[in-house]
Each structure stands twice: as structure tokens, then as C-alpha cells.
Amino acid sequence: MAVRPRAAGLSRLTSLLVILALSGLLGAIGYVMEGSTSPPVVQPASPPSVAPYASYIAGSGMLEASTRNIALSTPVGGVVAEVAIKVGDRVHKGQELFRIDGRDLEAQLAVRVAAAIAAQAQIPEAQASLAQARDQLKRGEGLAAGSTISLQELANRQFTAQLNQARLGTARANADLADAQVEETKINIGRLTIRAPIEGEILQLNVRPGEYAQTGTLPNPLLLLGDTSTLHVRVDVDENDGWRLKPGAPAKAFLRGNSAISFDLSFAYIEPYVLPKIELSGASTERVDTRVLQVVYSVRKGDLPIYVGQQVDVYIETPSITRAPELSVADPATGHVGN
């Protein structure tokens, strides 16, 4: 009678182990199937641009001001006293942008102006002394030499007149020097005020009152200025495609992030110097040692949502070809042209 309960317990334990094994097997199968399922493909926010020409050169373009982006600095380092503009302002040529504290030069100017006034006052004094000496000499020359006036006295009067003539020249030279020093100080004070060299827009402002403005070329310029009424697109064309580029060829740019925004470009010029590529797009086919020829196009900004420093994809139309043309080369000895 005691055997039956024991057998029933073993049967229930066996059933439980079978259920646990089947559950583990099903869980492992589900985990493997879930891991092998491909994740959903994320659609790009904007489809890539499509070349509008049958034969073309593609390049990465950078928007810049038509005057280039002018990085302004200060010829004299010092604490900024005032900033007269803000980012985005349109400024005209000669307009004040910011000013360096120049109280030391203003004090120096006051001292030099006083010195110039004193130097100018010495000129009438020297003129009076010269007039007196000339009058004495004239009177002496009217007397009989050797009887009424001695030869030594006459010579002394001549020397006195010459000496006063030299003193008058020195006084005038000192006055000119003092005036030049005043002008020098005024010029130095004027250099403390940085003015716009062209008419344009303030693109970037990295200077504030109270900060010390350094001279020279800075990684972050104190102020960036450029004419943005017309923008330029500087396109990097791979040197291998340079021979296909034709001056004046039509081109079209597509805005990165929204290829639906595109605009036609007007040819401006080609910079005839191949240089190492600086702006890298990050494409896997791009080499660090790539050298590019830069071609510049222009575009009227108008209502286009484009900004200086923005990158665009540019397509330049080229003539359709099946292979690279053979160029005729002249023999340097005979001048004969042949392949």
C-alpha cells in the first residue's frame, strides 16, 4: 500500500521536469528568433540629392560671404572699452565696431599738446632776438670800420645774427617735432577704434566690454565680417576631375538636410591652384591626401534659408564623354604637334 504514493510522487516530479525542460527549450527558441530578426530600417529625414545632369562632377560646397569671411583683429592689444555693434547688424564702411581703452594715450596727448604750444611760443621769441641782432649788425655796418666801431665788434654782431638765425631754425624744428608727436598720439588713439573695412554683415562677435583683446591671428577671431547680400559657394573638385571642369559650366546646389531645397549657381571664377582638401565630408571613399581644385559660384541669398559656413552638395554639368580625350603635345625641339 505504501508503494503507490511513492510512485505517484515520482510521476508528478517527472512531469514537472518535462514541463520545465519544454519551457526552457521554447524560451531559447524564442530568444534566438528574436535576435535573428532584422531591426526596422530607419528612413532618412530627407532623401539624398539626385544629380540634375546626365554628365556631371559632384563636389562638396561651402557657403561664404562674397567678400570672403573677413576676420578682424586689433593692431593694439588692450581692454575693450565699448562694443558698438551686435551679431547680425549691417554695417557700412568706416563704421565703428569696437574700441580699446586708450586713457593712457589721451593723457599723453594732453601732455604733447601742451609741449607743442610751448614750442610754438619759442618761435616769436627767436624771431625777436634775430631781428634785434640784425638791427645791431646793420647799425654797425653803417659805421666806419676801425674808427667808429672796431672790427672785432662788427664780427661779434655778425656772429650774433647768425646764432639767432640758427636758434630760430631750431625753434621752428622743435615746434614741428612737437606737432608731429601730437599727430602721432592722435593716430595711435585712432588705431584703438576698429572700424568696418567694407559694407557687410556681422557674422560672428567674440569680443565684449571688459575683456582683453589680443592682436594677431586668433583661432577664434574677435569679429567676423562679410557681405552676405550675395553669397559664394566654394566647391572642392577632386584633382582627378579637374580636366573635366569647364569655366562657366552650369551648376546646382542642394541643401544638406533637405534635398528639396535647391538653387542654381552662377559661375564666378576658378582658383588655379590645387591644394590639399581641408573640409572633409566623412565619406568612406574620401582620402586624407585628396587634393582639390576650388571653383567658386555665386548665388543671391534672397529668401533662401542658407547661411555662411553651411555645406551644400553641388553638381557641375560636364560634356558627355566615353573616355578621357587624348591631348596633342608639341615637340619642344621642332614645335611639331602630335599625339
C-alpha positions in Angstrom: 0.0 0.0 0.0 2.9 2.5 0.6 4.4 1.9 -2.9 1.6 3.6 -4.7 2.0 7.1 -3.2 5.7 7.0 -3.8 5.2 6.0 -7.5 2.6 8.8 -7.8 5.1 11.3 -6.4 7.8 10.3 -8.9 5.3 10.6 -11.7 4.4 14.1 -10.8 8.1 15.1 -10.4 8.9 13.6 -13.9 6.0 15.6 -15.4 7.3 18.8 -13.7 10.8 18.3 -15.1 9.4 17.7 -18.6 7.4 20.9 -18.4 10.4 22.9 -17.2 12.6 21.5 -20.0 10.0 22.3 -22.6 9.6 25.8 -21.3 13.4 26.4 -21.4 13.5 25.0 -24.9 10.7 27.2 -26.1 12.3 30.2 -24.4 15.6 29.5 -26.1 13.9 29.2 -29.5 12.1 32.5 -29.0 15.3 34.3 -27.9 17.2 33.0 -31.0 14.3 34.0 -33.3 14.0 37.5 -31.8 17.8 38.0 -32.1 17.8 37.0 -35.8 15.0 39.4 -36.7 16.4 42.4 -38.6 15.7 45.7 -37.0 13.4 48.0 -38.9 15.2 50.2 -41.4 15.2 53.9 -40.3 14.2 56.1 -43.1 16.3 59.3 -43.6 14.6 62.6 -42.7 15.4 63.7 -46.2 16.2 61.6 -49.2 19.7 62.2 -50.7 20.0 64.6 -53.6 19.9 63.4 -57.2 22.2 64.8 -59.9 20.2 67.0 -62.3 22.6 66.4 -65.2 23.4 63.3 -67.2 27.1 64.0 -67.0 28.4 65.9 -64.0 31.1 66.5 -61.4 30.0 66.2 -57.8 31.6 68.2 -55.1 31.1 69.5 -51.5 30.5 73.2 -51.4 30.9 75.7 -48.5 28.9 78.9 -48.3 30.9 82.1 -47.7 30.4 85.8 -48.0 31.1 87.2 -51.4 33.9 89.3 -49.9 35.3 86.2 -48.2 34.8 85.9 -44.4 37.0 88.8 -43.1 38.4 88.1 -39.6 39.0 91.4 -38.0 41.6 92.0 -35.3 43.1 94.9 -33.4 46.5 96.4 -34.1 46.9 97.3 -30.5 46.1 94.9 -27.6 44.1 96.2 -24.7 41.0 96.1 -22.6 37.8 96.6 -24.7 36.0 99.8 -23.6 33.0 99.6 -25.9 31.3 97.4 -28.5 29.1 99.4 -30.8 27.5 96.5 -32.8 25.9 93.1 -32.3 25.8 89.9 -34.4 23.6 90.2 -37.5 24.0 94.0 -37.8 24.5 95.5 -41.2 27.4 98.0 -41.1 28.7 100.5 -43.6 32.3 101.1 -44.5 34.1 103.1 -41.8 31.5 102.5 -39.1 32.9 102.0 -35.6 32.8 98.4 -34.4 34.6 98.3 -31.1 37.1 100.4 -29.2 40.1 99.7 -26.9 40.6 101.6 -23.7 43.0 104.4 -24.5 43.1 106.6 -21.4 46.9 106.4 -21.2 47.2 107.8 -24.8 44.7 110.5 -24.1 46.7 111.7 -21.1 49.9 111.5 -23.3 48.1 113.6 -25.9 47.3 116.3 -23.4 51.0 116.5 -22.4 52.1 116.7 -26.0 49.6 119.3 -26.9 51.0 121.5 -24.1 54.5 120.9 -25.3 53.5 121.9 -28.8 52.1 125.1 -27.5 55.2 125.9 -25.6 57.4 125.1 -28.7 55.3 127.4 -30.9 55.7 130.2 -28.3 59.5 129.9 -28.7 59.3 130.9 -32.4 58.3 134.6 -31.8 60.9 134.9 -29.1 63.6 133.6 -31.5 62.3 135.9 -34.3 62.6 138.9 -32.0 66.1 138.0 -31.0 67.1 137.6 -34.6 65.5 141.0 -35.6 67.4 142.7 -32.8 70.7 141.1 -33.8 70.2 142.1 -37.5 69.4 145.6 -36.5 72.6 145.8 -34.4 74.5 144.4 -37.3 73.0 146.9 -39.8 73.9 149.8 -37.5 77.5 148.5 -37.1 77.9 148.1 -40.9 76.8 151.8 -41.3 79.7 152.9 -39.2 83.3 153.3 -40.3 85.1 150.1 -39.6 88.2 150.5 -37.5 87.5 154.1 -36.3 83.8 154.3 -35.1 83.4 150.6 -34.4 86.1 148.0 -34.0 86.4 145.1 -36.4 86.0 142.7 -33.5 82.7 144.3 -32.5 81.4 144.1 -36.1 82.4 140.5 -36.3 80.7 139.8 -33.0 77.5 141.4 -34.3 77.6 139.2 -37.4 78.1 136.1 -35.3 75.2 137.1 -33.0 72.9 137.5 -36.0 73.9 134.1 -37.4 73.5 132.5 -34.0 69.9 133.9 -33.6 69.1 132.7 -37.1 70.1 129.2 -36.1 68.1 129.5 -32.9 65.0 130.5 -34.9 65.5 127.4 -37.1 65.8 125.2 -34.0 62.7 126.7 -32.5 60.7 126.0 -35.7 62.1 122.5 -35.9 61.1 121.9 -32.2 57.6 123.2 -33.0 57.4 120.8 -36.0 58.6 117.9 -33.8 56.0 118.7 -31.1 53.2 118.9 -33.7 54.3 115.6 -35.2 54.3 114.0 -31.8 50.7 115.3 -31.3 49.7 113.8 -34.6 51.4 110.5 -33.7 49.4 110.3 -30.5 46.2 111.1 -32.3 46.9 108.3 -34.8 47.6 105.8 -32.0 44.3 106.8 -30.4 42.6 106.4 -33.7 44.0 102.8 -34.0 42.2 101.9 -30.8 38.9 102.2 -32.7 38.3 99.3 -35.0 36.1 100.3 -38.0 34.4 98.3 -40.7 36.7 98.0 -43.8 33.7 97.2 -46.0 29.9 97.3 -46.0 28.6 94.0 -44.8 27.1 91.9 -42.0 28.5 91.0 -38.6 28.7 87.2 -38.9 30.4 86.5 -35.5 31.3 88.5 -32.5 33.8 87.2 -29.9 34.6 90.4 -28.1 32.9 92.0 -25.1 33.5 95.1 -22.9 36.0 94.5 -20.2 37.7 91.6 -22.0 41.3 91.8 -23.2 41.5 91.9 -26.9 44.7 90.3 -28.3 46.4 91.2 -31.5 47.5 88.9 -34.3 45.8 85.8 -35.9 43.5 84.1 -33.4 41.8 80.7 -33.6 38.5 82.5 -32.8 38.6 85.9 -34.5 37.4 88.9 -32.5 35.0 89.7 -35.2 33.9 88.1 -38.5 32.5 90.3 -41.2 31.3 89.8 -44.8 29.0 90.9 -47.5 26.1 88.5 -47.5 23.8 90.2 -50.0 25.4 87.8 -52.5 26.9 84.6 -51.2 29.7 82.5 -52.8 29.8 78.7 -52.8 33.4 77.4 -52.8 33.3 73.9 -54.3 36.1 71.3 -53.9 36.6 69.4 -57.1 38.8 66.4 -57.0 42.0 66.9 -58.9 41.2 63.8 -60.9 38.1 65.6 -62.3 39.8 68.9 -62.8 40.3 68.3 -66.5 36.6 67.8 -67.0 35.7 71.2 -65.4 34.8 73.9 -67.9 34.8 77.6 -66.8 31.2 78.9 -66.8 29.6 75.4 -66.6 26.1 75.4 -65.1 25.9 74.1 -61.5 23.2 73.4 -59.0 23.4 73.1 -55.2 21.3 71.1 -52.8 20.9 71.9 -49.2 22.1 69.2 -46.8 19.3 68.0 -44.6 16.6 68.9 -47.1 17.4 68.0 -50.7 14.1 69.5 -51.7 15.7 72.9 -51.3 18.0 73.5 -54.3 19.2 76.6 -56.2 21.0 77.4 -59.4 24.6 78.8 -59.2 26.3 81.4 -61.3 29.9 80.8 -62.2 32.3 83.3 -60.6 35.9 82.1 -61.0 38.3 79.2 -60.6 41.2 79.5 -58.2 44.0 78.0 -60.4 45.9 76.3 -57.5 45.4 72.7 -56.5 45.6 72.4 -52.7 45.1 69.7 -50.1 41.5 69.2 -49.1 40.7 70.8 -45.7 37.0 70.3 -45.3 36.4 66.5 -45.1 32.9 65.2 -45.6 33.4 61.9 -43.8 32.7 59.6 -46.8 34.4 56.2 -46.6 35.8 56.7 -50.1 37.5 60.0 -49.1 41.3 60.0 -48.7 43.1 62.3 -46.3 45.6 63.0 -49.1 43.0 64.2 -51.5 43.9 67.4 -53.4 41.2 69.6 -54.9 40.7 72.4 -57.3 38.4 75.1 -55.9 35.7 76.6 -58.2 33.6 79.5 -56.9 30.0 80.1 -57.7 27.7 82.9 -56.6 24.0 82.9 -55.5 21.6 85.7 -54.4 20.5 84.8 -50.9 17.1 86.4 -51.1 14.6 84.3 -49.0 16.7 81.1 -49.2 17.4 79.5 -45.8 21.1 79.4 -46.3 23.9 80.7 -44.1 27.6 81.4 -44.2 29.6 78.3 -43.3 26.8 75.9 -44.4 27.7 72.9 -46.6 25.8 72.0 -49.7 26.1 69.3 -52.3 27.0 70.7 -55.7 26.7 69.2 -59.1 28.5 70.8 -62.1 27.5 69.8 -65.6 30.1 68.5 -67.9 30.2 67.4 -71.5 29.3 63.7 -72.0 32.4 61.6 -72.8 33.1 57.9 -73.0 36.8 58.1 -72.2 39.5 60.7 -71.5 40.4 62.7 -74.6 44.0 62.4 -76.0 45.8 65.7 -75.8 48.1 66.9 -78.5 51.6 67.8 -77.3 54.1 70.0 -79.2 57.6 68.7 -79.6 59.9 71.2 -77.8 62.6 70.7 -80.4 60.7 71.0 -83.6 57.4 72.6 -82.5 55.5 69.9 -84.3 52.2 69.0 -82.7 51.5 65.3 -82.5 50.0 62.7 -80.1 
